[in-house]
């Protein structure tokens, strides 16, 4: 029986999974935490650790209606916007927001793992048009999609992209909620600022993971014989 070398093991392909399904539990937790903080603020009128912990218990109660509804809420919130709209929230670009649209003009030179001459030799002249770049990159991705590095990068990007979408929706909906509830100005501004900061932080993470996903595909392709 042949022995698998470390190099072969690290690049071994796996059966392509349903990536979004694997991210569901993280989305549920994120939604639950945000709901607990929001409900605690609306009911208590201020930030209090004990109150948030109490509402977290209610939100996550096994037989509770809120806990039962969170998976449905996650599905709805994740599907409210199209993939293009989600990419706009992540990359802050209206036209051609997908990271693959910049794969060969902006991103390729930022990763020392990528053998650019080898890619040019295999692929010919690399495109500069955004849509052509994304089309070529996507074709390479379809060939690499079950590679472990590509699969993991894709999974994390999808997760953080959906978290960004939910964060943006919460920033709008929950901000309107605290304003309608007529909480104190200081408390309302603090909470709205926290929601905004949450969106900015998650969007920044999603941006980095999205670019890493693109670069992992190019890296694997450049190293293939």
C-alpha positions as CSV (number, residue, x, y, z in Angstrom):
1,X,0.0,0.0,0.0
2,X,1.4,3.4,-1.0
3,X,2.2,5.8,1.9
4,X,0.7,9.2,1.6
5,X,3.3,11.9,2.0
6,X,2.7,15.1,4.1
7,X,2.4,17.1,0.9
8,X,-0.2,14.8,-0.6
9,X,-2.1,14.7,2.6
10,X,-2.3,18.5,2.8
11,X,-3.6,18.9,-0.7
12,X,-6.0,15.9,-0.6
13,X,-9.4,16.6,-2.0
14,X,-12.6,15.9,-0.1
15,X,-16.1,15.4,-1.2
16,X,-17.7,18.7,-1.8
17,X,-20.1,19.5,1.2
18,X,-23.0,21.8,1.6
19,X,-21.0,24.7,3.0
20,X,-23.9,26.9,4.2
21,X,-25.3,24.0,6.2
22,X,-22.1,23.7,8.1
23,X,-22.2,27.4,9.1
24,X,-25.8,27.3,10.4
25,X,-24.9,26.9,14.1
26,X,-22.7,29.9,14.1
27,X,-25.4,32.0,12.5
28,X,-27.9,30.9,15.1
29,X,-25.6,31.8,17.9
30,X,-24.9,35.2,16.4
31,X,-28.5,35.9,16.0
32,X,-29.3,34.7,19.5
33,X,-26.7,36.9,21.1
34,X,-27.9,40.0,19.3
35,X,-31.5,39.2,20.2
36,X,-30.6,38.8,23.8
37,X,-28.9,42.1,23.9
38,X,-31.7,43.9,22.1
39,X,-34.5,42.4,24.2
40,X,-32.5,43.1,27.4
41,X,-32.1,46.8,26.3
42,X,-35.7,47.2,25.3
43,X,-37.1,45.7,28.5
44,X,-34.5,46.9,31.0
45,X,-33.7,50.3,29.4
46,X,-30.0,49.9,29.9
47,X,-27.0,47.6,29.4
48,X,-26.7,45.1,32.2
49,X,-24.8,41.9,32.2
50,X,-27.2,40.1,34.4
51,X,-30.2,41.1,32.2
52,X,-28.4,40.1,29.0
53,X,-27.6,36.7,30.6
54,X,-31.2,36.2,31.7
55,X,-32.5,37.0,28.2
56,X,-29.8,34.7,26.7
57,X,-31.3,31.9,28.7
58,X,-34.7,32.7,27.4
59,X,-33.6,33.0,23.8
60,X,-31.7,29.6,23.9
61,X,-34.3,27.7,26.0
62,X,-34.9,24.4,24.3
63,X,-38.7,24.5,24.4
64,X,-38.8,28.3,23.9
65,X,-40.5,29.8,20.9
66,X,-37.6,32.2,20.2
67,X,-35.0,29.4,20.1
68,X,-37.3,27.4,17.8
69,X,-37.6,30.4,15.5
70,X,-33.9,31.3,15.3
71,X,-33.1,28.8,12.5
72,X,-36.0,30.2,10.4
73,X,-34.9,33.8,11.1
74,X,-31.4,32.8,10.0
75,X,-32.7,31.4,6.8
76,X,-34.8,34.4,6.1
77,X,-32.2,37.0,6.9
78,X,-29.5,35.2,4.9
79,X,-31.8,35.1,1.9
80,X,-33.2,38.6,2.0
81,X,-30.4,39.9,-0.2
82,X,-28.8,38.5,-3.4
83,X,-25.2,37.3,-3.5
84,X,-24.3,40.5,-5.3
85,X,-25.9,42.7,-2.7
86,X,-24.1,40.8,0.0
87,X,-20.8,41.3,-1.8
88,X,-21.5,45.0,-1.9
89,X,-22.0,45.1,1.9
90,X,-18.7,43.3,2.3
91,X,-16.5,45.0,-0.3
92,X,-18.1,48.4,-0.5
93,X,-18.1,48.4,-4.3
94,X,-21.3,48.9,-6.3
95,X,-20.0,47.7,-9.6
96,X,-18.3,44.3,-9.9
97,X,-18.1,43.8,-6.1
98,X,-17.1,40.1,-6.2
99,X,-13.5,39.6,-5.3
100,X,-12.9,37.4,-8.3
101,X,-13.4,40.5,-10.5
102,X,-10.0,41.8,-9.2
103,X,-8.3,38.4,-9.1
104,X,-5.7,39.1,-11.8
105,X,-5.3,42.9,-11.6
106,X,-5.2,43.6,-7.9
107,X,-5.1,40.5,-5.7
108,X,-2.7,38.1,-7.5
109,X,0.4,40.2,-6.7
110,X,-0.4,40.3,-2.9
111,X,0.3,36.6,-2.3
112,X,3.8,35.3,-2.5
113,X,2.5,31.7,-2.7
114,X,1.3,32.3,-6.2
115,X,3.6,31.5,-9.1
116,X,2.4,34.2,-11.5
117,X,4.7,33.2,-14.4
118,X,3.5,29.6,-14.1
119,X,-0.1,30.8,-14.2
120,X,0.5,32.9,-17.3
121,X,2.2,29.9,-19.0
122,X,-0.9,27.8,-18.3
123,X,-3.6,30.3,-18.9
124,X,-2.1,32.6,-21.4
125,X,-2.7,36.4,-21.2
126,X,-4.5,37.1,-18.0
127,X,-7.7,39.2,-18.4
128,X,-8.1,42.7,-17.1
129,X,-11.9,43.2,-17.6
130,X,-13.6,42.6,-14.2
131,X,-16.2,40.2,-15.5
132,X,-13.7,38.3,-17.6
133,X,-11.5,38.0,-14.5
134,X,-14.3,36.6,-12.4
135,X,-15.3,34.2,-15.1
136,X,-11.7,32.8,-15.4
137,X,-11.3,32.7,-11.7
138,X,-14.6,30.9,-11.2
139,X,-13.6,28.3,-13.8
140,X,-10.4,27.6,-11.8
141,X,-12.4,27.4,-8.6
142,X,-14.7,24.8,-10.1
143,X,-11.6,22.7,-10.7
144,X,-10.2,23.3,-7.2
145,X,-13.4,23.4,-5.1
146,X,-12.9,20.2,-3.2
147,X,-9.3,21.0,-2.2
148,X,-9.1,21.3,1.5
149,X,-7.6,24.8,1.6
150,X,-10.1,26.1,-1.0
151,X,-13.0,24.4,0.8
152,X,-12.1,25.8,4.2
153,X,-11.6,29.3,2.8
154,X,-14.9,29.2,1.0
155,X,-16.7,28.0,4.1
156,X,-15.3,30.8,6.3
157,X,-16.0,33.4,3.6
158,X,-19.6,32.4,3.2
159,X,-20.0,32.5,7.0
160,X,-18.6,35.9,7.5
161,X,-20.4,37.2,4.4
162,X,-23.8,36.1,5.9
163,X,-22.8,37.5,9.3
164,X,-22.1,40.8,7.5
165,X,-25.5,40.8,5.9
166,X,-27.2,40.0,9.2
167,X,-25.1,42.6,11.0
168,X,-26.2,45.3,8.5
169,X,-29.9,44.3,8.8
170,X,-29.6,44.4,12.6
171,X,-27.9,47.8,12.5
172,X,-31.0,49.1,10.7
173,X,-33.8,47.2,12.4
174,X,-32.5,47.3,16.0
175,X,-31.5,50.9,15.7
176,X,-35.0,51.7,14.6
177,X,-36.3,49.6,17.5
178,X,-34.4,51.5,20.2
179,X,-35.4,54.8,18.7
180,X,-39.1,53.8,18.6
181,X,-38.8,52.6,22.2
182,X,-37.7,56.1,23.3
183,X,-34.8,55.0,25.3
184,X,-32.3,57.6,26.7
185,X,-30.3,59.4,24.1
186,X,-27.0,58.2,25.5
187,X,-28.1,54.6,25.7
188,X,-29.5,54.7,22.2
189,X,-26.4,56.3,20.7
190,X,-24.2,53.8,22.5
191,X,-26.2,50.8,21.2
192,X,-26.4,52.2,17.6
193,X,-22.7,52.8,17.7
194,X,-22.1,49.2,18.9
195,X,-24.3,47.8,16.1
196,X,-22.4,49.9,13.5
197,X,-19.0,48.8,14.9
198,X,-20.2,45.2,14.8
199,X,-21.1,45.5,11.1
200,X,-17.7,47.2,10.3
201,X,-15.7,44.6,12.1
202,X,-17.5,41.6,10.6
203,X,-17.4,43.2,7.1
204,X,-13.7,43.7,7.4
205,X,-13.2,40.1,8.4
206,X,-15.4,38.9,5.5
207,X,-13.4,41.1,3.1
208,X,-10.1,39.5,4.2
209,X,-11.6,36.0,4.0
210,X,-13.1,36.6,0.6
211,X,-9.8,37.7,-0.8
212,X,-8.0,34.8,0.8
213,X,-10.5,32.5,-0.8
214,X,-9.7,33.9,-4.2
215,X,-6.0,33.7,-3.6
216,X,-6.1,30.1,-2.4
217,X,-7.6,29.1,-5.7
218,X,-4.9,30.9,-7.6
219,X,-2.2,29.5,-5.4
220,X,-3.4,25.9,-5.8
221,X,-3.7,26.4,-9.6
222,X,-0.2,27.9,-10.0
223,X,1.3,24.9,-8.1
224,X,-0.4,22.2,-10.2
225,X,1.8,20.6,-12.8
